């Protein structure tokens, strides 16, 4: 990976906020800024192989299995932990282990949402009314 130097002029209040987050997570200001930027921009337009395979396999499912996939959710405990870590990151920063844990939970969430969306699209293409999936039903 090639590294490009960047000079960035930040308002003092923003810099101080990033510095405090970096201190709380025992990282450098540079590492903290890099994490913020990296989390805001997707790495690529292409899906990772694992995700591409997960949605490709949906085409093989019968309608009943697709309905289950379209209604699936991230487990409540995982959602709760992810929400708690997001809040902690905003308020005081995360340790490196917590950053990794949050990243794993975000990947699980993204996979679940992608599977739900693809399953819904396949059901719609098969002629099913999927409006109930989006109204909380």
Order of alpha helices (4+ residues) and beta strands (2+ residues): alpha-alpha-alpha-alpha-alpha-alpha
